[in-house]
Amino acid sequence: MLIDWSLGQPVEPPQLPVELLSKRQAAAELARRQRRQAMDAAYEAELILRLAELTPDDDDPQPGATTRLPG
């Protein structure tokens, strides 16, 4: 049950105002943010692949078939 609850909760780490950060702290925060973005992108890719696994391909066009655009 706890897992179901936690999936619906947004996860946003607290952030200090940027103007309070030193150069070293700003660089470290930027590196953390870039790592988090990379992890989010990897997780998004996993979710897309999972949805593809769970979606039947019965309605997909056959290999070599041409598709016609409406109009």
N, C-alpha and C positions, 0 to 999 in steps of 0.2 A: 504494500500500500504506500509506503513512503516513497518508493521509486516513482509511482504514478504522480504523486504530489510534486515531487521535485522537478519532473520534466516540464511542468506547466509554469514554473517559476523562472522569471528572467534572472540571468546572472550578470550583474554589472558591478565590477569592483569599484570601490570608492576612489574618487579622483581628487587630487589636490589642484587648486587653481594653478595653471601653468606659470603665471607670473611669480609664484612663490618658489619655483624650482630653480636650482643652480644649473649651470651648464652640464655638469656631470649627472645630476638627477634627471634633467630633461633628456639627455642621451640614453640613460638607462630606461626611462619610461618609454621612449620611442622604441627601443629594442624590445621591451616587453610587449608593447602594442603590436609590433610587427610579428612577433612570435605568435601572439594570440590570433591575429588575422590569418596567419598561415595554418594554424590548427583549425580555425573555423572553416577555412576553405577546404581543408582535407576532410573535415566532418561533413560538410555540404556535399562533397563528391561521394562520400560513402552513402549518404542518404539518397542521392540520385541513383546510385547503382542499386541500392536496396529496392527502391521503388520500381526500377526497371525489372528486377528479378520477380517482383510481386505482380507485375502487370502482364497479362496475357498478350501474346503477340499475334493473336488470331486475325486482328484487323489490319496488321501491317501489310504493306504491299509486298508482293513476291519479288525476289531478286530479278532484276532486269525489267521489271514492269515500269512503264512510263506513267507519270501522274499528270492529270490534266488540271489546270488551274481554272477556277470558276470564272465565267465571263467571257 
